[in-house]
Amino acid sequence: MGTRPDPEQVYLSYCTCPDLETAQALARTLVAEHLAACVNVLPGLISVYRWQARIETDAEVLLLMKTTQARVADLAARIDSLHPYEVPEVISHPITAGHPHYLDWVRQCTANTHR
């Protein structure tokens, strides 16, 4: 028997963007829409990846987004609707430990009651 998903579990989600302007606009939208409590924008990333049978190297900007399990699917869908990439990277991991007050703040900021 597996454990049941906890919609209040805090998650760290990642997304890469092609430039700082795109990253900042996406970050502001996600926080404004309560899909993420906080988004860290980290420029200076170099990504090496395979795309359409070629090895590519690009400068990108990384977003680190804090949300809850209940909001992960909506966060990914919103990124997909706004992102310029054909296949945007959206990866989410549960946070298994953290400052309790910070984790509660993430839950409060992303609660559906804000809609």
Jmol script that loads the backbone (N, CA, C; Angstrom):
load data "model"
ATOM      1  N   MET A   1       0.831  -1.194   0.000  1.00  0.00           N
ATOM      2  CA  MET A   1       0.000   0.000   0.000  1.00  0.00           C
ATOM      3  C   MET A   1       0.867   1.245   0.000  1.00  0.00           C
ATOM      4  N   GLY A   2       0.536   2.171  -0.868  1.00  0.00           N
ATOM      5  CA  GLY A   2       1.280   3.417  -0.941  1.00  0.00           C
ATOM      6  C   GLY A   2       0.655   4.481  -0.058  1.00  0.00           C
ATOM      7  N   THR A   3       1.361   5.548   0.099  1.00  0.00           N
ATOM      8  CA  THR A   3       0.820   6.664   0.866  1.00  0.00           C
ATOM      9  C   THR A   3      -0.057   7.509  -0.037  1.00  0.00           C
ATOM     10  N   ARG A   4      -1.036   8.113   0.542  1.00  0.00           N
ATOM     11  CA  ARG A   4      -1.943   8.970  -0.215  1.00  0.00           C
ATOM     12  C   ARG A   4      -1.314  10.334  -0.410  1.00  0.00           C
ATOM     13  N   PRO A   5      -1.521  10.938  -1.575  1.00  0.00           N
ATOM     14  CA  PRO A   5      -0.974  12.276  -1.806  1.00  0.00           C
ATOM     15  C   PRO A   5      -1.553  13.277  -0.811  1.00  0.00           C
ATOM     16  N   ASP A   6      -0.734  14.171  -0.351  1.00  0.00           N
ATOM     17  CA  ASP A   6      -1.149  15.218   0.576  1.00  0.00           C
ATOM     18  C   ASP A   6      -1.198  16.535  -0.188  1.00  0.00           C
ATOM     19  N   PRO A   7      -2.388  17.078  -0.441  1.00  0.00           N
ATOM     20  CA  PRO A   7      -2.489  18.312  -1.216  1.00  0.00           C
ATOM     21  C   PRO A   7      -1.775  19.493  -0.561  1.00  0.00           C
ATOM     22  N   GLU A   8      -1.514  19.417   0.732  1.00  0.00           N
ATOM     23  CA  GLU A   8      -0.833  20.491   1.449  1.00  0.00           C
ATOM     24  C   GLU A   8       0.686  20.326   1.463  1.00  0.00           C
ATOM     25  N   GLN A   9       1.181  19.208   0.916  1.00  0.00           N
ATOM     26  CA  GLN A   9       2.634  18.989   0.833  1.00  0.00           C
ATOM     27  C   GLN A   9       3.259  20.102  -0.002  1.00  0.00           C
ATOM     28  N   VAL A  10       4.307  20.718   0.509  1.00  0.00           N
ATOM     29  CA  VAL A  10       4.984  21.786  -0.225  1.00  0.00           C
ATOM     30  C   VAL A  10       5.935  21.161  -1.233  1.00  0.00           C
ATOM     31  N   TYR A  11       5.967  21.752  -2.424  1.00  0.00           N
ATOM     32  CA  TYR A  11       6.789  21.275  -3.530  1.00  0.00           C
ATOM     33  C   TYR A  11       7.712  22.379  -4.017  1.00  0.00           C
ATOM     34  N   LEU A  12       8.855  21.970  -4.538  1.00  0.00           N
ATOM     35  CA  LEU A  12       9.760  22.862  -5.245  1.00  0.00           C
ATOM     36  C   LEU A  12       9.678  22.479  -6.712  1.00  0.00           C
ATOM     37  N   SER A  13       9.300  23.434  -7.537  1.00  0.00           N
ATOM     38  CA  SER A  13       9.178  23.190  -8.971  1.00  0.00           C
ATOM     39  C   SER A  13      10.236  23.988  -9.712  1.00  0.00           C
ATOM     40  N   TYR A  14      10.729  23.408 -10.808  1.00  0.00           N
ATOM     41  CA  TYR A  14      11.763  24.027 -11.624  1.00  0.00           C
ATOM     42  C   TYR A  14      11.214  24.316 -13.014  1.00  0.00           C
ATOM     43  N   CYS A  15      11.698  25.385 -13.612  1.00  0.00           N
ATOM     44  CA  CYS A  15      11.368  25.705 -14.994  1.00  0.00           C
ATOM     45  C   CYS A  15      12.493  26.543 -15.571  1.00  0.00           C
ATOM     46  N   THR A  16      12.894  26.243 -16.789  1.00  0.00           N
ATOM     47  CA  THR A  16      13.895  27.070 -17.463  1.00  0.00           C
ATOM     48  C   THR A  16      13.200  27.981 -18.466  1.00  0.00           C
ATOM     49  N   CYS A  17      13.794  29.173 -18.643  1.00  0.00           N
ATOM     50  CA  CYS A  17      13.261  30.176 -19.560  1.00  0.00           C
ATOM     51  C   CYS A  17      14.380  30.657 -20.478  1.00  0.00           C
ATOM     52  N   PRO A  18      14.007  31.167 -21.656  1.00  0.00           N
ATOM     53  CA  PRO A  18      15.031  31.580 -22.613  1.00  0.00           C
ATOM     54  C   PRO A  18      15.757  32.874 -22.259  1.00  0.00           C
ATOM     55  N   ASP A  19      15.132  33.719 -21.421  1.00  0.00           N
ATOM     56  CA  ASP A  19      15.756  35.008 -21.098  1.00  0.00           C
ATOM     57  C   ASP A  19      15.154  35.575 -19.819  1.00  0.00           C
ATOM     58  N   LEU A  20      15.808  36.609 -19.297  1.00  0.00           N
ATOM     59  CA  LEU A  20      15.401  37.209 -18.030  1.00  0.00           C
ATOM     60  C   LEU A  20      14.015  37.839 -18.116  1.00  0.00           C
ATOM     61  N   GLU A  21      13.689  38.492 -19.211  1.00  0.00           N
ATOM     62  CA  GLU A  21      12.375  39.131 -19.359  1.00  0.00           C
ATOM     63  C   GLU A  21      11.248  38.104 -19.275  1.00  0.00           C
ATOM     64  N   THR A  22      11.394  37.006 -19.988  1.00  0.00           N
ATOM     65  CA  THR A  22      10.389  35.939 -19.945  1.00  0.00           C
ATOM     66  C   THR A  22      10.280  35.369 -18.540  1.00  0.00           C
ATOM     67  N   ALA A  23      11.423  35.122 -17.908  1.00  0.00           N
ATOM     68  CA  ALA A  23      11.440  34.526 -16.564  1.00  0.00           C
ATOM     69  C   ALA A  23      10.749  35.430 -15.549  1.00  0.00           C
ATOM     70  N   GLN A  24      11.051  36.722 -15.584  1.00  0.00           N
ATOM     71  CA  GLN A  24      10.447  37.644 -14.621  1.00  0.00           C
ATOM     72  C   GLN A  24       8.948  37.795 -14.850  1.00  0.00           C
ATOM     73  N   ALA A  25       8.527  37.858 -16.090  1.00  0.00           N
ATOM     74  CA  ALA A  25       7.096  37.962 -16.384  1.00  0.00           C
ATOM     75  C   ALA A  25       6.357  36.720 -15.911  1.00  0.00           C
ATOM     76  N   LEU A  26       6.927  35.560 -16.169  1.00  0.00           N
ATOM     77  CA  LEU A  26       6.312  34.307 -15.739  1.00  0.00           C
ATOM     78  C   LEU A  26       6.264  34.240 -14.214  1.00  0.00           C
ATOM     79  N   ALA A  27       7.350  34.609 -13.558  1.00  0.00           N
ATOM     80  CA  ALA A  27       7.401  34.585 -12.090  1.00  0.00           C
ATOM     81  C   ALA A  27       6.319  35.487 -11.494  1.00  0.00           C
ATOM     82  N   ARG A  28       6.208  36.703 -12.004  1.00  0.00           N
ATOM     83  CA  ARG A  28       5.196  37.633 -11.481  1.00  0.00           C
ATOM     84  C   ARG A  28       3.780  37.084 -11.660  1.00  0.00           C
ATOM     85  N   THR A  29       3.513  36.509 -12.816  1.00  0.00           N
ATOM     86  CA  THR A  29       2.180  35.954 -13.080  1.00  0.00           C
ATOM     87  C   THR A  29       1.864  34.809 -12.126  1.00  0.00           C
ATOM     88  N   LEU A  30       2.811  33.901 -11.937  1.00  0.00           N
ATOM     89  CA  LEU A  30       2.575  32.734 -11.079  1.00  0.00           C
ATOM     90  C   LEU A  30       2.332  33.134  -9.627  1.00  0.00           C
ATOM     91  N   VAL A  31       3.066  34.132  -9.145  1.00  0.00           N
ATOM     92  CA  VAL A  31       2.851  34.606  -7.778  1.00  0.00           C
ATOM     93  C   VAL A  31       1.533  35.376  -7.689  1.00  0.00           C
ATOM     94  N   ALA A  32       1.250  36.227  -8.660  1.00  0.00           N
ATOM     95  CA  ALA A  32       0.008  37.010  -8.649  1.00  0.00           C
ATOM     96  C   ALA A  32      -1.233  36.119  -8.672  1.00  0.00           C
ATOM     97  N   GLU A  33      -1.133  34.992  -9.362  1.00  0.00           N
ATOM     98  CA  GLU A  33      -2.265  34.068  -9.475  1.00  0.00           C
ATOM     99  C   GLU A  33      -2.275  32.997  -8.387  1.00  0.00           C
ATOM    100  N   HIS A  34      -1.425  33.145  -7.372  1.00  0.00           N
ATOM    101  CA  HIS A  34      -1.362  32.231  -6.220  1.00  0.00           C
ATOM    102  C   HIS A  34      -1.017  30.800  -6.603  1.00  0.00           C
ATOM    103  N   LEU A  35      -0.340  30.641  -7.724  1.00  0.00           N
ATOM    104  CA  LEU A  35       0.118  29.316  -8.135  1.00  0.00           C
ATOM    105  C   LEU A  35       1.464  28.992  -7.499  1.00  0.00           C
ATOM    106  N   ALA A  36       2.195  30.018  -7.107  1.00  0.00           N
ATOM    107  CA  ALA A  36       3.463  29.875  -6.393  1.00  0.00           C
ATOM    108  C   ALA A  36       3.520  30.943  -5.312  1.00  0.00           C
ATOM    109  N   ALA A  37       4.089  30.583  -4.180  1.00  0.00           N
ATOM    110  CA  ALA A  37       4.247  31.561  -3.099  1.00  0.00           C
ATOM    111  C   ALA A  37       5.443  32.455  -3.362  1.00  0.00           C
ATOM    112  N   CYS A  38       6.469  31.883  -3.955  1.00  0.00           N
ATOM    113  CA  CYS A  38       7.711  32.593  -4.213  1.00  0.00           C
ATOM    114  C   CYS A  38       8.364  31.956  -5.423  1.00  0.00           C
ATOM    115  N   VAL A  39       8.983  32.787  -6.259  1.00  0.00           N
ATOM    116  CA  VAL A  39       9.745  32.287  -7.402  1.00  0.00           C
ATOM    117  C   VAL A  39      11.114  32.957  -7.372  1.00  0.00           C
ATOM    118  N   ASN A  40      12.151  32.149  -7.308  1.00  0.00           N
ATOM    119  CA  ASN A  40      13.516  32.665  -7.417  1.00  0.00           C
ATOM    120  C   ASN A  40      13.907  32.625  -8.880  1.00  0.00           C
ATOM    121  N   VAL A  41      14.469  33.723  -9.375  1.00  0.00           N
ATOM    122  CA  VAL A  41      14.881  33.851 -10.769  1.00  0.00           C
ATOM    123  C   VAL A  41      16.415  33.821 -10.783  1.00  0.00           C
ATOM    124  N   LEU A  42      16.971  32.782 -11.383  1.00  0.00           N
ATOM    125  CA  LEU A  42      18.416  32.584 -11.382  1.00  0.00           C
ATOM    126  C   LEU A  42      18.974  32.654 -12.798  1.00  0.00           C
ATOM    127  N   PRO A  43      19.503  33.806 -13.195  1.00  0.00           N
ATOM    128  CA  PRO A  43      20.108  33.912 -14.529  1.00  0.00           C
ATOM    129  C   PRO A  43      21.482  33.241 -14.547  1.00  0.00           C
ATOM    130  N   GLY A  44      22.027  33.079 -15.742  1.00  0.00           N
ATOM    131  CA  GLY A  44      23.378  32.559 -15.877  1.00  0.00           C
ATOM    132  C   GLY A  44      23.475  31.057 -16.046  1.00  0.00           C
ATOM    133  N   LEU A  45      22.366  30.402 -16.273  1.00  0.00           N
ATOM    134  CA  LEU A  45      22.342  28.953 -16.460  1.00  0.00           C
ATOM    135  C   LEU A  45      22.760  28.611 -17.885  1.00  0.00           C
ATOM    136  N   ILE A  46      23.568  27.601 -18.040  1.00  0.00           N
ATOM    137  CA  ILE A  46      23.902  27.060 -19.360  1.00  0.00           C
ATOM    138  C   ILE A  46      23.310  25.659 -19.428  1.00  0.00           C
ATOM    139  N   SER A  47      22.465  25.414 -20.402  1.00  0.00           N
ATOM    140  CA  SER A  47      21.824  24.112 -20.565  1.00  0.00           C
ATOM    141  C   SER A  47      22.371  23.417 -21.804  1.00  0.00           C
ATOM    142  N   VAL A  48      22.699  22.161 -21.642  1.00  0.00           N
ATOM    143  CA  VAL A  48      23.116  21.304 -22.751  1.00  0.00           C
ATOM    144  C   VAL A  48      22.083  20.188 -22.820  1.00  0.00           C
ATOM    145  N   TYR A  49      21.465  20.027 -23.994  1.00  0.00           N
ATOM    146  CA  TYR A  49      20.353  19.080 -24.108  1.00  0.00           C
ATOM    147  C   TYR A  49      20.225  18.593 -25.545  1.00  0.00           C
ATOM    148  N   ARG A  50      19.485  17.503 -25.695  1.00  0.00           N
ATOM    149  CA  ARG A  50      19.196  16.961 -27.015  1.00  0.00           C
ATOM    150  C   ARG A  50      17.810  17.444 -27.441  1.00  0.00           C
ATOM    151  N   TRP A  51      17.733  18.020 -28.631  1.00  0.00           N
ATOM    152  CA  TRP A  51      16.447  18.476 -29.175  1.00  0.00           C
ATOM    153  C   TRP A  51      16.445  18.203 -30.671  1.00  0.00           C
ATOM    154  N   GLN A  52      15.444  17.472 -31.111  1.00  0.00           N
ATOM    155  CA  GLN A  52      15.268  17.124 -32.522  1.00  0.00           C
ATOM    156  C   GLN A  52      16.567  16.558 -33.110  1.00  0.00           C
ATOM    157  N   ALA A  53      17.111  15.561 -32.406  1.00  0.00           N
ATOM    158  CA  ALA A  53      18.280  14.775 -32.815  1.00  0.00           C
ATOM    159  C   ALA A  53      19.585  15.570 -32.846  1.00  0.00           C
ATOM    160  N   ARG A  54      19.614  16.749 -32.215  1.00  0.00           N
ATOM    161  CA  ARG A  54      20.840  17.546 -32.158  1.00  0.00           C
ATOM    162  C   ARG A  54      21.175  17.865 -30.707  1.00  0.00           C
ATOM    163  N   ILE A  55      22.461  18.005 -30.427  1.00  0.00           N
ATOM    164  CA  ILE A  55      22.893  18.470 -29.120  1.00  0.00           C
ATOM    165  C   ILE A  55      22.932  19.991 -29.170  1.00  0.00           C
ATOM    166  N   GLU A  56      22.202  20.619 -28.259  1.00  0.00           N
ATOM    167  CA  GLU A  56      22.100  22.083 -28.208  1.00  0.00           C
ATOM    168  C   GLU A  56      22.745  22.601 -26.919  1.00  0.00           C
ATOM    169  N   THR A  57      23.237  23.807 -26.959  1.00  0.00           N
ATOM    170  CA  THR A  57      23.747  24.504 -25.786  1.00  0.00           C
ATOM    171  C   THR A  57      23.175  25.909 -25.805  1.00  0.00           C
ATOM    172  N   ASP A  58      22.477  26.289 -24.728  1.00  0.00           N
ATOM    173  CA  ASP A  58      21.832  27.598 -24.664  1.00  0.00           C
ATOM    174  C   ASP A  58      21.987  28.215 -23.285  1.00  0.00           C
ATOM    175  N   ALA A  59      22.070  29.535 -23.256  1.00  0.00           N
ATOM    176  CA  ALA A  59      21.968  30.276 -22.003  1.00  0.00           C
ATOM    177  C   ALA A  59      20.487  30.330 -21.635  1.00  0.00           C
ATOM    178  N   GLU A  60      20.187  30.065 -20.376  1.00  0.00           N
ATOM    179  CA  GLU A  60      18.801  30.092 -19.909  1.00  0.00           C
ATOM    180  C   GLU A  60      18.744  30.729 -18.526  1.00  0.00           C
ATOM    181  N   VAL A  61      17.541  30.936 -18.064  1.00  0.00           N
ATOM    182  CA  VAL A  61      17.272  31.450 -16.728  1.00  0.00           C
ATOM    183  C   VAL A  61      16.428  30.398 -16.016  1.00  0.00           C
ATOM    184  N   LEU A  62      16.811  30.057 -14.799  1.00  0.00           N
ATOM    185  CA  LEU A  62      16.115  29.025 -14.031  1.00  0.00           C
ATOM    186  C   LEU A  62      15.137  29.669 -13.056  1.00  0.00           C
ATOM    187  N   LEU A  63      13.926  29.134 -13.010  1.00  0.00           N
ATOM    188  CA  LEU A  63      12.938  29.526 -12.003  1.00  0.00           C
ATOM    189  C   LEU A  63      12.848  28.415 -10.969  1.00  0.00           C
ATOM    190  N   LEU A  64      12.917  28.782  -9.692  1.00  0.00           N
ATOM    191  CA  LEU A  64      12.661  27.866  -8.583  1.00  0.00           C
ATOM    192  C   LEU A  64      11.378  28.345  -7.920  1.00  0.00           C
ATOM    193  N   MET A  65      10.333  27.536  -8.000  1.00  0.00           N
ATOM    194  CA  MET A  65       9.006  27.948  -7.564  1.00  0.00           C
ATOM    195  C   MET A  65       8.555  27.102  -6.373  1.00  0.00           C
ATOM    196  N   LYS A  66       8.048  27.752  -5.340  1.00  0.00           N
ATOM    197  CA  LYS A  66       7.522  27.052  -4.183  1.00  0.00           C
ATOM    198  C   LYS A  66       6.000  27.064  -4.231  1.00  0.00           C
ATOM    199  N   THR A  67       5.419  25.870  -4.157  1.00  0.00           N
ATOM    200  CA  THR A  67       3.969  25.716  -4.272  1.00  0.00           C
ATOM    201  C   THR A  67       3.548  24.520  -3.427  1.00  0.00           C
ATOM    202  N   THR A  68       2.315  24.078  -3.604  1.00  0.00           N
ATOM    203  CA  THR A  68       1.844  22.879  -2.912  1.00  0.00           C
ATOM    204  C   THR A  68       1.437  21.822  -3.937  1.00  0.00           C
ATOM    205  N   GLN A  69       1.328  20.605  -3.465  1.00  0.00           N
ATOM    206  CA  GLN A  69       0.932  19.500  -4.347  1.00  0.00           C
ATOM    207  C   GLN A  69      -0.405  19.816  -5.008  1.00  0.00           C
ATOM    208  N   ALA A  70      -1.297  20.464  -4.278  1.00  0.00           N
ATOM    209  CA  ALA A  70      -2.617  20.803  -4.817  1.00  0.00           C
ATOM    210  C   ALA A  70      -2.532  21.767  -5.997  1.00  0.00           C
ATOM    211  N   ARG A  71      -1.449  22.533  -6.091  1.00  0.00           N
ATOM    212  CA  ARG A  71      -1.316  23.554  -7.135  1.00  0.00           C
ATOM    213  C   ARG A  71      -0.349  23.165  -8.248  1.00  0.00           C
ATOM    214  N   VAL A  72       0.352  22.042  -8.100  1.00  0.00           N
ATOM    215  CA  VAL A  72       1.375  21.651  -9.082  1.00  0.00           C
ATOM    216  C   VAL A  72       0.793  21.533 -10.493  1.00  0.00           C
ATOM    217  N   ALA A  73      -0.323  20.864 -10.650  1.00  0.00           N
ATOM    218  CA  ALA A  73      -0.899  20.679 -11.988  1.00  0.00           C
ATOM    219  C   ALA A  73      -1.328  22.015 -12.596  1.00  0.00           C
ATOM    220  N   ASP A  74      -1.942  22.894 -11.794  1.00  0.00           N
ATOM    221  CA  ASP A  74      -2.345  24.211 -12.288  1.00  0.00           C
ATOM    222  C   ASP A  74      -1.128  25.067 -12.631  1.00  0.00           C
ATOM    223  N   LEU A  75      -0.076  24.969 -11.821  1.00  0.00           N
ATOM    224  CA  LEU A  75       1.163  25.688 -12.089  1.00  0.00           C
ATOM    225  C   LEU A  75       1.746  25.244 -13.420  1.00  0.00           C
ATOM    226  N   ALA A  76       1.829  23.947 -13.634  1.00  0.00           N
ATOM    227  CA  ALA A  76       2.386  23.417 -14.889  1.00  0.00           C
ATOM    228  C   ALA A  76       1.532  23.823 -16.086  1.00  0.00           C
ATOM    229  N   ALA A  77       0.224  23.780 -15.935  1.00  0.00           N
ATOM    230  CA  ALA A  77      -0.669  24.159 -17.038  1.00  0.00           C
ATOM    231  C   ALA A  77      -0.521  25.644 -17.381  1.00  0.00           C
ATOM    232  N   ARG A  78      -0.370  26.478 -16.355  1.00  0.00           N
ATOM    233  CA  ARG A  78      -0.222  27.919 -16.597  1.00  0.00           C
ATOM    234  C   ARG A  78       1.111  28.213 -17.278  1.00  0.00           C
ATOM    235  N   ILE A  79       2.162  27.544 -16.822  1.00  0.00           N
ATOM    236  CA  ILE A  79       3.455  27.706 -17.484  1.00  0.00           C
ATOM    237  C   ILE A  79       3.340  27.279 -18.940  1.00  0.00           C
ATOM    238  N   ASP A  80       2.710  26.151 -19.186  1.00  0.00           N
ATOM    239  CA  ASP A  80       2.553  25.651 -20.556  1.00  0.00           C
ATOM    240  C   ASP A  80       1.815  26.664 -21.434  1.00  0.00           C
ATOM    241  N   SER A  81       0.824  27.359 -20.867  1.00  0.00           N
ATOM    242  CA  SER A  81       0.042  28.310 -21.653  1.00  0.00           C
ATOM    243  C   SER A  81       0.799  29.608 -21.953  1.00  0.00           C
ATOM    244  N   LEU A  82       1.786  29.957 -21.134  1.00  0.00           N
ATOM    245  CA  LEU A  82       2.491  31.222 -21.283  1.00  0.00           C
ATOM    246  C   LEU A  82       3.906  31.093 -21.840  1.00  0.00           C
ATOM    247  N   HIS A  83       4.484  29.928 -21.746  1.00  0.00           N
ATOM    248  CA  HIS A  83       5.899  29.738 -22.057  1.00  0.00           C
ATOM    249  C   HIS A  83       6.154  29.717 -23.558  1.00  0.00           C
ATOM    250  N   PRO A  84       7.249  30.338 -24.013  1.00  0.00           N
ATOM    251  CA  PRO A  84       7.535  30.341 -25.450  1.00  0.00           C
ATOM    252  C   PRO A  84       8.075  29.016 -25.993  1.00  0.00           C
ATOM    253  N   TYR A  85       8.569  28.133 -25.118  1.00  0.00           N
ATOM    254  CA  TYR A  85       9.102  26.854 -25.596  1.00  0.00           C
ATOM    255  C   TYR A  85       7.977  25.916 -26.007  1.00  0.00           C
ATOM    256  N   GLU A  86       8.226  25.114 -27.015  1.00  0.00           N
ATOM    257  CA  GLU A  86       7.271  24.099 -27.448  1.00  0.00           C
ATOM    258  C   GLU A  86       7.014  23.088 -26.330  1.00  0.00           C
ATOM    259  N   VAL A  87       8.077  22.724 -25.622  1.00  0.00           N
ATOM    260  CA  VAL A  87       7.976  21.792 -24.492  1.00  0.00           C
ATOM    261  C   VAL A  87       8.725  22.406 -23.308  1.00  0.00           C
ATOM    262  N   PRO A  88       8.048  23.214 -22.493  1.00  0.00           N
ATOM    263  CA  PRO A  88       8.735  23.811 -21.350  1.00  0.00           C
ATOM    264  C   PRO A  88       9.077  22.770 -20.282  1.00  0.00           C
ATOM    265  N   GLU A  89      10.212  22.969 -19.662  1.00  0.00           N
ATOM    266  CA  GLU A  89      10.620  22.103 -18.557  1.00  0.00           C
ATOM    267  C   GLU A  89       9.848  22.519 -17.318  1.00  0.00           C
ATOM    268  N   VAL A  90       9.092  21.598 -16.762  1.00  0.00           N
ATOM    269  CA  VAL A  90       8.435  21.815 -15.475  1.00  0.00           C
ATOM    270  C   VAL A  90       8.604  20.517 -14.691  1.00  0.00           C
ATOM    271  N   ILE A  91       9.416  20.577 -13.649  1.00  0.00           N
ATOM    272  CA  ILE A  91       9.704  19.413 -12.820  1.00  0.00           C
ATOM    273  C   ILE A  91       9.405  19.801 -11.379  1.00  0.00           C
ATOM    274  N   SER A  92       8.728  18.931 -10.648  1.00  0.00           N
ATOM    275  CA  SER A  92       8.358  19.235  -9.268  1.00  0.00           C
ATOM    276  C   SER A  92       8.786  18.114  -8.334  1.00  0.00           C
ATOM    277  N   HIS A  93       9.295  18.527  -7.169  1.00  0.00           N
ATOM    278  CA  HIS A  93       9.749  17.591  -6.149  1.00  0.00           C
ATOM    279  C   HIS A  93       9.132  17.973  -4.810  1.00  0.00           C
ATOM    280  N   PRO A  94       8.696  16.985  -4.023  1.00  0.00           N
ATOM    281  CA  PRO A  94       8.187  17.314  -2.689  1.00  0.00           C
ATOM    282  C   PRO A  94       9.315  17.767  -1.777  1.00  0.00           C
ATOM    283  N   ILE A  95       9.023  18.726  -0.943  1.00  0.00           N
ATOM    284  CA  ILE A  95       9.953  19.171   0.089  1.00  0.00           C
ATOM    285  C   ILE A  95       9.624  18.351   1.334  1.00  0.00           C
ATOM    286  N   THR A  96      10.578  17.597   1.798  1.00  0.00           N
ATOM    287  CA  THR A  96      10.326  16.690   2.918  1.00  0.00           C
ATOM    288  C   THR A  96      10.683  17.293   4.266  1.00  0.00           C
ATOM    289  N   ALA A  97      11.386  18.416   4.270  1.00  0.00           N
ATOM    290  CA  ALA A  97      11.734  19.088   5.522  1.00  0.00           C
ATOM    291  C   ALA A  97      11.940  20.563   5.229  1.00  0.00           C
ATOM    292  N   GLY A  98      11.690  21.385   6.229  1.00  0.00           N
ATOM    293  CA  GLY A  98      11.882  22.818   6.077  1.00  0.00           C
ATOM    294  C   GLY A  98      11.390  23.542   7.311  1.00  0.00           C
ATOM    295  N   HIS A  99      11.640  24.822   7.356  1.00  0.00           N
ATOM    296  CA  HIS A  99      11.181  25.636   8.481  1.00  0.00           C
ATOM    297  C   HIS A  99       9.657  25.608   8.490  1.00  0.00           C
ATOM    298  N   PRO A 100       9.045  25.159   9.581  1.00  0.00           N
ATOM    299  CA  PRO A 100       7.580  25.018   9.615  1.00  0.00           C
ATOM    300  C   PRO A 100       6.833  26.303   9.269  1.00  0.00           C
ATOM    301  N   HIS A 101       7.316  27.437   9.723  1.00  0.00           N
ATOM    302  CA  HIS A 101       6.617  28.698   9.442  1.00  0.00           C
ATOM    303  C   HIS A 101       6.716  29.057   7.952  1.00  0.00           C
ATOM    304  N   TYR A 102       7.854  28.765   7.338  1.00  0.00           N
ATOM    305  CA  TYR A 102       8.001  29.019   5.911  1.00  0.00           C
ATOM    306  C   TYR A 102       7.065  28.118   5.116  1.00  0.00           C
ATOM    307  N   LEU A 103       7.029  26.842   5.460  1.00  0.00           N
ATOM    308  CA  LEU A 103       6.162  25.904   4.749  1.00  0.00           C
ATOM    309  C   LEU A 103       4.694  26.294   4.916  1.00  0.00           C
ATOM    310  N   ASP A 104       4.304  26.756   6.101  1.00  0.00           N
ATOM    311  CA  ASP A 104       2.928  27.233   6.313  1.00  0.00           C
ATOM    312  C   ASP A 104       2.645  28.472   5.461  1.00  0.00           C
ATOM    313  N   TRP A 105       3.633  29.353   5.340  1.00  0.00           N
ATOM    314  CA  TRP A 105       3.481  30.548   4.506  1.00  0.00           C
ATOM    315  C   TRP A 105       3.240  30.159   3.054  1.00  0.00           C
ATOM    316  N   VAL A 106       3.977  29.177   2.553  1.00  0.00           N
ATOM    317  CA  VAL A 106       3.769  28.696   1.178  1.00  0.00           C
ATOM    318  C   VAL A 106       2.339  28.193   1.023  1.00  0.00           C
ATOM    319  N   ARG A 107       1.880  27.420   1.987  1.00  0.00           N
ATOM    320  CA  ARG A 107       0.502  26.887   1.934  1.00  0.00           C
ATOM    321  C   ARG A 107      -0.523  28.013   1.920  1.00  0.00           C
ATOM    322  N   GLN A 108      -0.324  29.033   2.758  1.00  0.00           N
ATOM    323  CA  GLN A 108      -1.263  30.155   2.824  1.00  0.00           C
ATOM    324  C   GLN A 108      -1.285  30.937   1.510  1.00  0.00           C
ATOM    325  N   CYS A 109      -0.120  31.168   0.940  1.00  0.00           N
ATOM    326  CA  CYS A 109      -0.030  31.974  -0.285  1.00  0.00           C
ATOM    327  C   CYS A 109      -0.618  31.276  -1.507  1.00  0.00           C
ATOM    328  N   THR A 110      -0.649  29.946  -1.484  1.00  0.00           N
ATOM    329  CA  THR A 110      -1.125  29.197  -2.645  1.00  0.00           C
ATOM    330  C   THR A 110      -2.499  28.578  -2.430  1.00  0.00           C
ATOM    331  N   ALA A 111      -3.119  28.881  -1.317  1.00  0.00           N
ATOM    332  CA  ALA A 111      -4.443  28.309  -1.026  1.00  0.00           C
ATOM    333  C   ALA A 111      -5.464  28.768  -2.053  1.00  0.00           C
ATOM    334  N   ASN A 112      -6.365  27.879  -2.405  1.00  0.00           N
ATOM    335  CA  ASN A 112      -7.421  28.184  -3.380  1.00  0.00           C
ATOM    336  C   ASN A 112      -8.381  29.261  -2.901  1.00  0.00           C
ATOM    337  N   THR A 113      -8.316  29.624  -1.617  1.00  0.00           N
ATOM    338  CA  THR A 113      -9.225  30.651  -1.095  1.00  0.00           C
ATOM    339  C   THR A 113      -8.915  32.030  -1.646  1.00  0.00           C
ATOM    340  N   HIS A 114      -7.760  32.188  -2.321  1.00  0.00           N
ATOM    341  CA  HIS A 114      -7.382  33.478  -2.896  1.00  0.00           C
ATOM    342  C   HIS A 114      -8.096  33.757  -4.211  1.00  0.00           C
ATOM    343  N   ARG A 115      -8.735  32.804  -4.790  1.00  0.00           N
ATOM    344  CA  ARG A 115      -9.328  32.965  -6.126  1.00  0.00           C
ATOM    345  C   ARG A 115     -10.564  33.812  -6.099  1.00  0.00           C
TER     346      ARG A 115
END
end "model"
wireframe off; spacefill off
backbone 0.3
color backbone group
